[in-house]
Amino acid sequence: MTSTPRHRVRLGWEDRNLGERPDLAPASDGSGGATFTGHCPRCSGAFSASYALAVPGEATKGLFSRKPRDKSPLDVMCECGVNHAGRPDTESKVGCGAWWTVPQP
């Protein structure tokens, strides 16, 4: 049995790159996108975020016109929902400011 990490809500906001984290890769959502569900490795806040991986209109437009999907890594940013102290007003994501890179599903 694994325990749920305790959310570090008093941790201040910081734009911090946590590097590559293949252990935190999102799962395919079955419709051309990906969903990350888990805990931020910095503040331990739980969140779920969806990412569009396909651009509308670029999948198939005929029998042989399918373009290969860009398999570039995704940047996942903490969206734990806590307005950590020091978060800039210009920051659109509500979280601790941590982000990490993961492979696409």
Backbone hydrogen bonds, N-H to C=O, Kabsch-Sander energy under -0.5 kcal/mol:
donor,donor_aa,acceptor,acceptor_aa,energy
8,R,43,C,-3.5
9,V,7,H,-1.5
11,L,8,R,-1.4
13,W,85,A,-3.4
14,E,96,C,-2.6
16,R,14,E,-1.4
16,R,97,G,-1.2
18,L,16,R,-0.6
18,L,99,W,-3.3
21,R,101,T,-3.2
24,L,21,R,-2.3
25,A,22,P,-1.2
27,A,35,T,-2.5
29,D,33,G,-2.0
34,A,51,Y,-2.5
35,T,27,A,-2.8
36,F,49,A,-3.1
37,T,35,T,-0.5
38,G,47,F,-2.2
40,C,45,G,-2.4
44,S,40,C,-1.6
47,F,38,G,-2.4
49,A,36,F,-2.4
51,Y,34,A,-3.2
53,L,32,G,-1.2
54,A,32,G,-0.6
58,E,55,V,-2.1
65,S,62,G,-0.9
67,K,58,E,-0.8
67,K,59,A,-0.7
74,L,102,V,-2.8
76,V,74,L,-0.6
76,V,100,W,-3.2
78,C,98,A,-2.9
81,G,94,V,-2.6
84,H,82,V,-1.9
84,H,95,G,-0.5
87,R,84,H,-1.6
91,E,88,P,-1.4
95,G,93,K,-0.9
99,W,16,R,-2.4
100,W,76,V,-2.5
101,T,19,G,-2.3
102,V,74,L,-2.6
